[in-house]
Amino acid sequence: MNAASEKKAEDLCILDLKGLSDVTDHFIICHGSSDRQVVAIADAIEEELLRTCRRKPKHVEGRTQAEWILMDYIDFVVHVFVGEKREFYRLERLWDDAPRLPLPASA
């Protein structure tokens, strides 16, 4: 998740949902301080995954309002929030039984 870090994403975390969700294996969650930063973070993640892994998201939503951009890569889902929306929805609390995975050293 170098792309998110390079765009100054805050509080990056990875939740392991294996065995807890039939929809995906992992949530990658982070936030930015403005809608413009949220779009920049999401764009950078999408570009990095396309360039390095040749992966395109199956579905993207929320780009227009840029308060919560969700990028569905099937086996993982990236959530990029503006800070206030992340606090409001509190995905980490909803999935508090999901283990947090360590971030890669470069993230």
Backbone atoms as SQL, in Angstrom:
CREATE TABLE atoms (id INTEGER PRIMARY KEY, chain TEXT, resi INTEGER, resn TEXT, atom TEXT, x REAL, y REAL, z REAL);
INSERT INTO atoms VALUES
  (1, 'A', 1, 'MET', 'N', 0.813, -1.179, 0.000),
  (2, 'A', 1, 'MET', 'CA', 0.000, 0.000, 0.000),
  (3, 'A', 1, 'MET', 'C', 0.864, 1.253, 0.000),
  (4, 'A', 2, 'ASN', 'N', 1.963, 1.157, -0.738),
  (5, 'A', 2, 'ASN', 'CA', 2.839, 2.324, -0.874),
  (6, 'A', 2, 'ASN', 'C', 2.096, 3.522, -1.438),
  (7, 'A', 3, 'ALA', 'N', 1.195, 3.258, -2.380),
  (8, 'A', 3, 'ALA', 'CA', 0.476, 4.357, -3.024),
  (9, 'A', 3, 'ALA', 'C', -0.319, 5.162, -2.000),
  (10, 'A', 4, 'ALA', 'N', -0.988, 4.499, -1.087),
  (11, 'A', 4, 'ALA', 'CA', -1.760, 5.192, -0.058),
  (12, 'A', 4, 'ALA', 'C', -0.834, 6.006, 0.843),
  (13, 'A', 5, 'SER', 'N', 0.264, 5.415, 1.232),
  (14, 'A', 5, 'SER', 'CA', 1.217, 6.122, 2.096),
  (15, 'A', 5, 'SER', 'C', 1.808, 7.342, 1.404),
  (16, 'A', 6, 'GLU', 'N', 2.124, 7.198, 0.125),
  (17, 'A', 6, 'GLU', 'CA', 2.696, 8.319, -0.623),
  (18, 'A', 6, 'GLU', 'C', 1.724, 9.495, -0.738),
  (19, 'A', 7, 'LYS', 'N', 0.441, 9.211, -0.697),
  (20, 'A', 7, 'LYS', 'CA', -0.574, 10.266, -0.757),
  (21, 'A', 7, 'LYS', 'C', -1.010, 10.699, 0.639),
  (22, 'A', 8, 'LYS', 'N', -0.231, 10.307, 1.642),
  (23, 'A', 8, 'LYS', 'CA', -0.453, 10.711, 3.037),
  (24, 'A', 8, 'LYS', 'C', -1.760, 10.187, 3.626),
  (25, 'A', 9, 'ALA', 'N', -2.151, 8.968, 3.219),
  (26, 'A', 9, 'ALA', 'CA', -3.318, 8.327, 3.832),
  (27, 'A', 9, 'ALA', 'C', -3.045, 8.138, 5.314),
  (28, 'A', 10, 'GLU', 'N', -4.096, 8.274, 6.106),
  (29, 'A', 10, 'GLU', 'CA', -3.958, 8.173, 7.555),
  (30, 'A', 10, 'GLU', 'C', -4.560, 6.883, 8.075),
  (31, 'A', 11, 'ASP', 'N', -3.958, 6.370, 9.144),
  (32, 'A', 11, 'ASP', 'CA', -4.466, 5.218, 9.889),
  (33, 'A', 11, 'ASP', 'C', -4.811, 4.030, 8.995),
  (34, 'A', 12, 'LEU', 'N', -3.871, 3.657, 8.160),
  (35, 'A', 12, 'LEU', 'CA', -4.039, 2.516, 7.256),
  (36, 'A', 12, 'LEU', 'C', -4.102, 1.229, 8.069),
  (37, 'A', 13, 'CYS', 'N', -5.108, 0.400, 7.787),
  (38, 'A', 13, 'CYS', 'CA', -5.190, -0.899, 8.464),
  (39, 'A', 13, 'CYS', 'C', -5.728, -1.947, 7.497),
  (40, 'A', 14, 'ILE', 'N', -5.388, -3.186, 7.791),
  (41, 'A', 14, 'ILE', 'CA', -5.849, -4.329, 7.004),
  (42, 'A', 14, 'ILE', 'C', -6.551, -5.283, 7.955),
  (43, 'A', 15, 'LEU', 'N', -7.809, -5.571, 7.668),
  (44, 'A', 15, 'LEU', 'CA', -8.585, -6.514, 8.470),
  (45, 'A', 15, 'LEU', 'C', -8.674, -7.845, 7.735),
  (46, 'A', 16, 'ASP', 'N', -8.410, -8.926, 8.444),
  (47, 'A', 16, 'ASP', 'CA', -8.504, -10.277, 7.889),
  (48, 'A', 16, 'ASP', 'C', -9.915, -10.799, 8.133),
  (49, 'A', 17, 'LEU', 'N', -10.701, -10.896, 7.073),
  (50, 'A', 17, 'LEU', 'CA', -12.096, -11.321, 7.193),
  (51, 'A', 17, 'LEU', 'C', -12.308, -12.783, 6.823),
  (52, 'A', 18, 'LYS', 'N', -11.230, -13.514, 6.598),
  (53, 'A', 18, 'LYS', 'CA', -11.368, -14.934, 6.249),
  (54, 'A', 18, 'LYS', 'C', -12.123, -15.656, 7.356),
  (55, 'A', 19, 'GLY', 'N', -13.154, -16.392, 6.965),
  (56, 'A', 19, 'GLY', 'CA', -13.970, -17.108, 7.929),
  (57, 'A', 19, 'GLY', 'C', -15.044, -16.255, 8.584),
  (58, 'A', 20, 'LEU', 'N', -14.996, -14.946, 8.366),
  (59, 'A', 20, 'LEU', 'CA', -15.984, -14.037, 8.944),
  (60, 'A', 20, 'LEU', 'C', -16.934, -13.474, 7.888),
  (61, 'A', 21, 'SER', 'N', -16.496, -13.464, 6.647),
  (62, 'A', 21, 'SER', 'CA', -17.283, -12.876, 5.561),
  (63, 'A', 21, 'SER', 'C', -17.274, -13.813, 4.362),
  (64, 'A', 22, 'ASP', 'N', -18.414, -13.943, 3.722),
  (65, 'A', 22, 'ASP', 'CA', -18.495, -14.711, 2.480),
  (66, 'A', 22, 'ASP', 'C', -18.233, -13.825, 1.272),
  (67, 'A', 23, 'VAL', 'N', -18.093, -12.525, 1.492),
  (68, 'A', 23, 'VAL', 'CA', -17.986, -11.563, 0.405),
  (69, 'A', 23, 'VAL', 'C', -16.537, -11.311, -0.008),
  (70, 'A', 24, 'THR', 'N', -15.639, -11.202, 0.958),
  (71, 'A', 24, 'THR', 'CA', -14.241, -10.880, 0.660),
  (72, 'A', 24, 'THR', 'C', -13.343, -11.429, 1.765),
  (73, 'A', 25, 'ASP', 'N', -12.051, -11.458, 1.505),
  (74, 'A', 25, 'ASP', 'CA', -11.086, -11.955, 2.489),
  (75, 'A', 25, 'ASP', 'C', -10.493, -10.846, 3.362),
  (76, 'A', 26, 'HIS', 'N', -10.374, -9.651, 2.806),
  (77, 'A', 26, 'HIS', 'CA', -9.713, -8.569, 3.527),
  (78, 'A', 26, 'HIS', 'C', -10.372, -7.228, 3.239),
  (79, 'A', 27, 'PHE', 'N', -10.346, -6.364, 4.235),
  (80, 'A', 27, 'PHE', 'CA', -10.669, -4.951, 4.076),
  (81, 'A', 27, 'PHE', 'C', -9.368, -4.191, 4.273),
  (82, 'A', 28, 'ILE', 'N', -9.105, -3.273, 3.376),
  (83, 'A', 28, 'ILE', 'CA', -8.013, -2.323, 3.542),
  (84, 'A', 28, 'ILE', 'C', -8.688, -0.975, 3.752),
  (85, 'A', 29, 'ILE', 'N', -8.400, -0.347, 4.872),
  (86, 'A', 29, 'ILE', 'CA', -9.107, 0.867, 5.268),
  (87, 'A', 29, 'ILE', 'C', -8.105, 1.977, 5.555),
  (88, 'A', 30, 'CYS', 'N', -8.415, 3.173, 5.052),
  (89, 'A', 30, 'CYS', 'CA', -7.606, 4.345, 5.370),
  (90, 'A', 30, 'CYS', 'C', -8.478, 5.576, 5.179),
  (91, 'A', 31, 'HIS', 'N', -7.937, 6.739, 5.516),
  (92, 'A', 31, 'HIS', 'CA', -8.692, 7.964, 5.286),
  (93, 'A', 31, 'HIS', 'C', -7.763, 9.117, 4.954),
  (94, 'A', 32, 'GLY', 'N', -8.402, 10.139, 4.367),
  (95, 'A', 32, 'GLY', 'CA', -7.714, 11.382, 4.062),
  (96, 'A', 32, 'GLY', 'C', -8.431, 12.522, 4.744),
  (97, 'A', 33, 'SER', 'N', -7.850, 13.702, 4.678),
  (98, 'A', 33, 'SER', 'CA', -8.422, 14.837, 5.385),
  (99, 'A', 33, 'SER', 'C', -9.379, 15.671, 4.541),
  (100, 'A', 34, 'SER', 'N', -9.469, 15.385, 3.235),
  (101, 'A', 34, 'SER', 'CA', -10.381, 16.128, 2.365),
  (102, 'A', 34, 'SER', 'C', -10.862, 15.220, 1.236),
  (103, 'A', 35, 'ASP', 'N', -11.931, 15.641, 0.571),
  (104, 'A', 35, 'ASP', 'CA', -12.432, 14.848, -0.546),
  (105, 'A', 35, 'ASP', 'C', -11.402, 14.767, -1.674),
  (106, 'A', 36, 'ARG', 'N', -10.655, 15.821, -1.903),
  (107, 'A', 36, 'ARG', 'CA', -9.608, 15.789, -2.940),
  (108, 'A', 36, 'ARG', 'C', -8.515, 14.787, -2.600),
  (109, 'A', 37, 'GLN', 'N', -8.143, 14.730, -1.332),
  (110, 'A', 37, 'GLN', 'CA', -7.122, 13.772, -0.932),
  (111, 'A', 37, 'GLN', 'C', -7.656, 12.346, -1.035),
  (112, 'A', 38, 'VAL', 'N', -8.913, 12.126, -0.694),
  (113, 'A', 38, 'VAL', 'CA', -9.524, 10.800, -0.806),
  (114, 'A', 38, 'VAL', 'C', -9.463, 10.309, -2.254),
  (115, 'A', 39, 'VAL', 'N', -9.800, 11.171, -3.199),
  (116, 'A', 39, 'VAL', 'CA', -9.729, 10.799, -4.619),
  (117, 'A', 39, 'VAL', 'C', -8.284, 10.510, -5.016),
  (118, 'A', 40, 'ALA', 'N', -7.353, 11.328, -4.573),
  (119, 'A', 40, 'ALA', 'CA', -5.936, 11.119, -4.898),
  (120, 'A', 40, 'ALA', 'C', -5.441, 9.780, -4.352),
  (121, 'A', 41, 'ILE', 'N', -5.830, 9.437, -3.135),
  (122, 'A', 41, 'ILE', 'CA', -5.427, 8.161, -2.532),
  (123, 'A', 41, 'ILE', 'C', -6.013, 7.008, -3.340),
  (124, 'A', 42, 'ALA', 'N', -7.311, 7.063, -3.622),
  (125, 'A', 42, 'ALA', 'CA', -7.960, 5.989, -4.379),
  (126, 'A', 42, 'ALA', 'C', -7.342, 5.843, -5.765),
  (127, 'A', 43, 'ASP', 'N', -7.104, 6.956, -6.449),
  (128, 'A', 43, 'ASP', 'CA', -6.479, 6.907, -7.778),
  (129, 'A', 43, 'ASP', 'C', -5.098, 6.267, -7.709),
  (130, 'A', 44, 'ALA', 'N', -4.315, 6.646, -6.714),
  (131, 'A', 44, 'ALA', 'CA', -2.961, 6.112, -6.582),
  (132, 'A', 44, 'ALA', 'C', -2.977, 4.614, -6.311),
  (133, 'A', 45, 'ILE', 'N', -3.894, 4.162, -5.458),
  (134, 'A', 45, 'ILE', 'CA', -4.004, 2.722, -5.176),
  (135, 'A', 45, 'ILE', 'C', -4.388, 1.975, -6.445),
  (136, 'A', 46, 'GLU', 'N', -5.388, 2.487, -7.143),
  (137, 'A', 46, 'GLU', 'CA', -5.841, 1.829, -8.371),
  (138, 'A', 46, 'GLU', 'C', -4.720, 1.756, -9.408),
  (139, 'A', 47, 'GLU', 'N', -3.990, 2.850, -9.581),
  (140, 'A', 47, 'GLU', 'CA', -2.880, 2.881, -10.540),
  (141, 'A', 47, 'GLU', 'C', -1.769, 1.911, -10.149),
  (142, 'A', 48, 'GLU', 'N', -1.432, 1.869, -8.851),
  (143, 'A', 48, 'GLU', 'CA', -0.366, 0.977, -8.395),
  (144, 'A', 48, 'GLU', 'C', -0.746, -0.494, -8.612),
  (145, 'A', 49, 'LEU', 'N', -1.984, -0.853, -8.280),
  (146, 'A', 49, 'LEU', 'CA', -2.407, -2.245, -8.451),
  (147, 'A', 49, 'LEU', 'C', -2.478, -2.639, -9.922),
  (148, 'A', 50, 'LEU', 'N', -2.855, -1.714, -10.774),
  (149, 'A', 50, 'LEU', 'CA', -2.875, -2.000, -12.208),
  (150, 'A', 50, 'LEU', 'C', -1.460, -2.163, -12.735),
  (151, 'A', 51, 'ARG', 'N', -0.565, -1.271, -12.318),
  (152, 'A', 51, 'ARG', 'CA', 0.815, -1.308, -12.794),
  (153, 'A', 51, 'ARG', 'C', 1.586, -2.523, -12.269),
  (154, 'A', 52, 'THR', 'N', 1.457, -2.808, -10.984),
  (155, 'A', 52, 'THR', 'CA', 2.295, -3.857, -10.385),
  (156, 'A', 52, 'THR', 'C', 1.670, -5.247, -10.424),
  (157, 'A', 53, 'CYS', 'N', 0.344, -5.321, -10.398),
  (158, 'A', 53, 'CYS', 'CA', -0.329, -6.624, -10.315),
  (159, 'A', 53, 'CYS', 'C', -1.272, -6.888, -11.482),
  (160, 'A', 54, 'ARG', 'N', -1.415, -5.906, -12.348),
  (161, 'A', 54, 'ARG', 'CA', -2.370, -6.000, -13.466),
  (162, 'A', 54, 'ARG', 'C', -3.782, -6.288, -12.976),
  (163, 'A', 55, 'ARG', 'N', -4.135, -5.662, -11.855),
  (164, 'A', 55, 'ARG', 'CA', -5.459, -5.851, -11.251),
  (165, 'A', 55, 'ARG', 'C', -6.275, -4.588, -11.392),
  (166, 'A', 56, 'LYS', 'N', -7.477, -4.744, -11.895),
  (167, 'A', 56, 'LYS', 'CA', -8.457, -3.666, -11.953),
  (168, 'A', 56, 'LYS', 'C', -9.562, -3.999, -10.967),
  (169, 'A', 57, 'PRO', 'N', -10.145, -2.986, -10.350),
  (170, 'A', 57, 'PRO', 'CA', -11.264, -3.283, -9.445),
  (171, 'A', 57, 'PRO', 'C', -12.461, -3.784, -10.244),
  (172, 'A', 58, 'LYS', 'N', -13.172, -4.731, -9.659),
  (173, 'A', 58, 'LYS', 'CA', -14.402, -5.227, -10.269),
  (174, 'A', 58, 'LYS', 'C', -15.470, -4.141, -10.247),
  (175, 'A', 59, 'HIS', 'N', -15.462, -3.352, -9.180),
  (176, 'A', 59, 'HIS', 'CA', -16.472, -2.307, -9.006),
  (177, 'A', 59, 'HIS', 'C', -15.891, -1.193, -8.139),
  (178, 'A', 60, 'VAL', 'N', -16.228, 0.037, -8.496),
  (179, 'A', 60, 'VAL', 'CA', -15.829, 1.204, -7.700),
  (180, 'A', 60, 'VAL', 'C', -17.068, 2.051, -7.480),
  (181, 'A', 61, 'GLU', 'N', -17.247, 2.510, -6.251),
  (182, 'A', 61, 'GLU', 'CA', -18.346, 3.434, -5.993),
  (183, 'A', 61, 'GLU', 'C', -17.905, 4.525, -5.031),
  (184, 'A', 62, 'GLY', 'N', -18.599, 5.645, -5.097),
  (185, 'A', 62, 'GLY', 'CA', -18.345, 6.754, -4.192),
  (186, 'A', 62, 'GLY', 'C', -17.388, 7.800, -4.701),
  (187, 'A', 63, 'ARG', 'N', -16.876, 7.629, -5.904),
  (188, 'A', 63, 'ARG', 'CA', -15.882, 8.568, -6.433),
  (189, 'A', 63, 'ARG', 'C', -16.458, 9.978, -6.611),
  (190, 'A', 64, 'THR', 'N', -17.742, 10.070, -6.958),
  (191, 'A', 64, 'THR', 'CA', -18.356, 11.373, -7.212),
  (192, 'A', 64, 'THR', 'C', -18.393, 12.248, -5.964),
  (193, 'A', 65, 'GLN', 'N', -18.881, 11.692, -4.849),
  (194, 'A', 65, 'GLN', 'CA', -18.938, 12.478, -3.619),
  (195, 'A', 65, 'GLN', 'C', -17.617, 12.464, -2.859),
  (196, 'A', 66, 'ALA', 'N', -16.836, 11.419, -3.054),
  (197, 'A', 66, 'ALA', 'CA', -15.486, 11.309, -2.479),
  (198, 'A', 66, 'ALA', 'C', -15.463, 11.404, -0.963),
  (199, 'A', 67, 'GLU', 'N', -16.518, 10.937, -0.313),
  (200, 'A', 67, 'GLU', 'CA', -16.512, 10.844, 1.145),
  (201, 'A', 67, 'GLU', 'C', -16.140, 9.440, 1.586),
  (202, 'A', 68, 'TRP', 'N', -16.468, 8.463, 0.742),
  (203, 'A', 68, 'TRP', 'CA', -16.144, 7.062, 0.993),
  (204, 'A', 68, 'TRP', 'C', -16.041, 6.392, -0.368),
  (205, 'A', 69, 'ILE', 'N', -14.836, 6.120, -0.796),
  (206, 'A', 69, 'ILE', 'CA', -14.631, 5.420, -2.062),
  (207, 'A', 69, 'ILE', 'C', -14.355, 3.964, -1.736),
  (208, 'A', 70, 'LEU', 'N', -15.147, 3.090, -2.341),
  (209, 'A', 70, 'LEU', 'CA', -15.024, 1.656, -2.150),
  (210, 'A', 70, 'LEU', 'C', -14.555, 1.057, -3.467),
  (211, 'A', 71, 'MET', 'N', -13.455, 0.304, -3.411),
  (212, 'A', 71, 'MET', 'CA', -12.918, -0.375, -4.590),
  (213, 'A', 71, 'MET', 'C', -12.913, -1.872, -4.307),
  (214, 'A', 72, 'ASP', 'N', -13.723, -2.600, -5.057),
  (215, 'A', 72, 'ASP', 'CA', -13.899, -4.038, -4.835),
  (216, 'A', 72, 'ASP', 'C', -13.008, -4.821, -5.788),
  (217, 'A', 73, 'TYR', 'N', -12.016, -5.494, -5.225),
  (218, 'A', 73, 'TYR', 'CA', -11.102, -6.342, -5.988),
  (219, 'A', 73, 'TYR', 'C', -11.425, -7.824, -5.765),
  (220, 'A', 74, 'ILE', 'N', -12.620, -8.130, -5.338),
  (221, 'A', 74, 'ILE', 'CA', -13.164, -9.452, -5.052),
  (222, 'A', 74, 'ILE', 'C', -12.556, -10.050, -3.788),
  (223, 'A', 75, 'ASP', 'N', -11.263, -10.417, -3.793),
  (224, 'A', 75, 'ASP', 'CA', -10.674, -11.034, -2.604),
  (225, 'A', 75, 'ASP', 'C', -10.247, -9.998, -1.560),
  (226, 'A', 76, 'PHE', 'N', -10.264, -8.725, -1.921),
  (227, 'A', 76, 'PHE', 'CA', -10.076, -7.660, -0.943),
  (228, 'A', 76, 'PHE', 'C', -10.847, -6.430, -1.404),
  (229, 'A', 77, 'VAL', 'N', -11.254, -5.632, -0.437),
  (230, 'A', 77, 'VAL', 'CA', -12.000, -4.405, -0.705),
  (231, 'A', 77, 'VAL', 'C', -11.254, -3.251, -0.043),
  (232, 'A', 78, 'VAL', 'N', -11.009, -2.211, -0.828),
  (233, 'A', 78, 'VAL', 'CA', -10.324, -1.015, -0.328),
  (234, 'A', 78, 'VAL', 'C', -11.381, 0.033, 0.004),
  (235, 'A', 79, 'HIS', 'N', -11.307, 0.575, 1.207),
  (236, 'A', 79, 'HIS', 'CA', -12.196, 1.643, 1.659),
  (237, 'A', 79, 'HIS', 'C', -11.346, 2.880, 1.935),
  (238, 'A', 80, 'VAL', 'N', -11.588, 3.946, 1.193),
  (239, 'A', 80, 'VAL', 'CA', -10.877, 5.199, 1.421),
  (240, 'A', 80, 'VAL', 'C', -11.919, 6.236, 1.840),
  (241, 'A', 81, 'PHE', 'N', -11.825, 6.670, 3.060),
  (242, 'A', 81, 'PHE', 'CA', -12.796, 7.591, 3.647),
  (243, 'A', 81, 'PHE', 'C', -12.215, 8.989, 3.774),
  (244, 'A', 82, 'VAL', 'N', -13.095, 9.978, 3.872),
  (245, 'A', 82, 'VAL', 'CA', -12.735, 11.257, 4.460),
  (246, 'A', 82, 'VAL', 'C', -12.873, 11.020, 5.972),
  (247, 'A', 83, 'GLY', 'N', -12.036, 11.645, 6.771),
  (248, 'A', 83, 'GLY', 'CA', -11.944, 11.335, 8.201),
  (249, 'A', 83, 'GLY', 'C', -13.261, 11.248, 8.949),
  (250, 'A', 84, 'GLU', 'N', -14.155, 12.217, 8.745),
  (251, 'A', 84, 'GLU', 'CA', -15.416, 12.242, 9.490),
  (252, 'A', 84, 'GLU', 'C', -16.300, 11.042, 9.150),
  (253, 'A', 85, 'LYS', 'N', -16.300, 10.639, 7.885),
  (254, 'A', 85, 'LYS', 'CA', -17.130, 9.494, 7.480),
  (255, 'A', 85, 'LYS', 'C', -16.555, 8.189, 8.034),
  (256, 'A', 86, 'ARG', 'N', -15.253, 8.098, 8.103),
  (257, 'A', 86, 'ARG', 'CA', -14.654, 6.888, 8.681),
  (258, 'A', 86, 'ARG', 'C', -15.057, 6.750, 10.142),
  (259, 'A', 87, 'GLU', 'N', -15.009, 7.865, 10.851),
  (260, 'A', 87, 'GLU', 'CA', -15.400, 7.832, 12.254),
  (261, 'A', 87, 'GLU', 'C', -16.888, 7.510, 12.410),
  (262, 'A', 88, 'PHE', 'N', -17.713, 8.017, 11.516),
  (263, 'A', 88, 'PHE', 'CA', -19.151, 7.771, 11.579),
  (264, 'A', 88, 'PHE', 'C', -19.483, 6.298, 11.319),
  (265, 'A', 89, 'TYR', 'N', -18.907, 5.710, 10.266),
  (266, 'A', 89, 'TYR', 'CA', -19.235, 4.329, 9.903),
  (267, 'A', 89, 'TYR', 'C', -18.477, 3.291, 10.723),
  (268, 'A', 90, 'ARG', 'N', -17.288, 3.619, 11.181),
  (269, 'A', 90, 'ARG', 'CA', -16.517, 2.779, 12.105),
  (270, 'A', 90, 'ARG', 'C', -16.459, 1.310, 11.687),
  (271, 'A', 91, 'LEU', 'N', -15.995, 1.052, 10.478),
  (272, 'A', 91, 'LEU', 'CA', -15.906, -0.329, 9.992),
  (273, 'A', 91, 'LEU', 'C', -15.063, -1.213, 10.896),
  (274, 'A', 92, 'GLU', 'N', -13.999, -0.662, 11.442),
  (275, 'A', 92, 'GLU', 'CA', -13.151, -1.469, 12.324),
  (276, 'A', 92, 'GLU', 'C', -13.934, -1.948, 13.542),
  (277, 'A', 93, 'ARG', 'N', -14.846, -1.136, 14.027),
  (278, 'A', 93, 'ARG', 'CA', -15.645, -1.551, 15.182),
  (279, 'A', 93, 'ARG', 'C', -16.693, -2.578, 14.773),
  (280, 'A', 94, 'LEU', 'N', -17.301, -2.385, 13.589),
  (281, 'A', 94, 'LEU', 'CA', -18.273, -3.370, 13.096),
  (282, 'A', 94, 'LEU', 'C', -17.633, -4.745, 12.918),
  (283, 'A', 95, 'TRP', 'N', -16.368, -4.731, 12.520),
  (284, 'A', 95, 'TRP', 'CA', -15.628, -5.980, 12.301),
  (285, 'A', 95, 'TRP', 'C', -14.566, -6.164, 13.381),
  (286, 'A', 96, 'ASP', 'N', -14.894, -5.848, 14.627),
  (287, 'A', 96, 'ASP', 'CA', -13.885, -5.899, 15.689),
  (288, 'A', 96, 'ASP', 'C', -13.397, -7.303, 15.998),
  (289, 'A', 97, 'ASP', 'N', -14.107, -8.327, 15.524),
  (290, 'A', 97, 'ASP', 'CA', -13.615, -9.692, 15.718),
  (291, 'A', 97, 'ASP', 'C', -12.639, -10.110, 14.620),
  (292, 'A', 98, 'ALA', 'N', -12.429, -9.247, 13.624),
  (293, 'A', 98, 'ALA', 'CA', -11.475, -9.535, 12.551),
  (294, 'A', 98, 'ALA', 'C', -10.069, -9.144, 12.993),
  (295, 'A', 99, 'PRO', 'N', -9.137, -10.060, 12.865),
  (296, 'A', 99, 'PRO', 'CA', -7.743, -9.718, 13.224),
  (297, 'A', 99, 'PRO', 'C', -7.202, -8.631, 12.304),
  (298, 'A', 100, 'ARG', 'N', -6.384, -7.761, 12.872),
  (299, 'A', 100, 'ARG', 'CA', -5.655, -6.775, 12.075),
  (300, 'A', 100, 'ARG', 'C', -4.343, -7.397, 11.643),
  (301, 'A', 101, 'LEU', 'N', -4.061, -7.275, 10.357),
  (302, 'A', 101, 'LEU', 'CA', -2.817, -7.799, 9.840),
  (303, 'A', 101, 'LEU', 'C', -1.743, -6.721, 9.900),
  (304, 'A', 102, 'PRO', 'N', -0.483, -7.131, 10.072),
  (305, 'A', 102, 'PRO', 'CA', 0.584, -6.127, 10.079),
  (306, 'A', 102, 'PRO', 'C', 0.710, -5.505, 8.691),
  (307, 'A', 103, 'LEU', 'N', 1.024, -4.234, 8.671),
  (308, 'A', 103, 'LEU', 'CA', 1.226, -3.547, 7.404),
  (309, 'A', 103, 'LEU', 'C', 2.568, -3.955, 6.814),
  (310, 'A', 104, 'PRO', 'N', 2.643, -4.022, 5.487),
  (311, 'A', 104, 'PRO', 'CA', 3.958, -4.273, 4.870),
  (312, 'A', 104, 'PRO', 'C', 4.951, -3.217, 5.330),
  (313, 'A', 105, 'ALA', 'N', 6.199, -3.568, 5.423),
  (314, 'A', 105, 'ALA', 'CA', 7.238, -2.666, 5.956),
  (315, 'A', 105, 'ALA', 'C', 7.276, -1.335, 5.239),
  (316, 'A', 106, 'SER', 'N', 6.961, -1.307, 3.963),
  (317, 'A', 106, 'SER', 'CA', 7.047, -0.065, 3.200),
  (318, 'A', 106, 'SER', 'C', 5.779, 0.763, 3.276),
  (319, 'A', 107, 'ALA', 'N', 4.709, 0.291, 3.971),
  (320, 'A', 107, 'ALA', 'CA', 3.446, 1.037, 4.003),
  (321, 'A', 107, 'ALA', 'C', 3.406, 2.069, 5.085);
